[in-house]
Amino acid sequence: MTDVVDADELWRRIRRGRERAAAEERSWRERAQHLTATDPDGAREAAVRARAFEAVLRVLEEIISPGGPPATTEGVKQVT
């Protein structure tokens, strides 16, 4: 990737990445819930993937809104 992009294009790409990470996280979390009863190993793998996308989402949120409140994920309890 050798294209030079301006700040607006970079901002759009970060926002698209954030939207994609959020969608993927939801998708994997739903898959984990559906597989819990029938395929525990598959459910564990899906949950791990959901957590990976959650981490990406949190990083992109910090870039977009530095110092803002942490992104909350449904079903995940914040521990302080």
C-alpha positions, 0 to 999 in steps of 0.5 A: 500500500503506497497510496498517500491519503489525506486526513479525511480519507484516513478518518473514513477508513478508521470509521469503516474499520470500526463499523466492520469490527463491531459487525464481526464482533456481534456476528461471532458473539451470536454464533458462540451463543447458538453453538453453546448447546451443540458444539462447545468447542466451536462456541469457545472458538467463536467467543475467542474470535468475538473477543479479538474483534472487541479488542480491535473495536476498542483500539479504533474507538480510542483513536476516534474518541481519545479518552472517552468512556470505554466501549461497552459490549453486551454481556461483558461486565466492566471490572475496575 
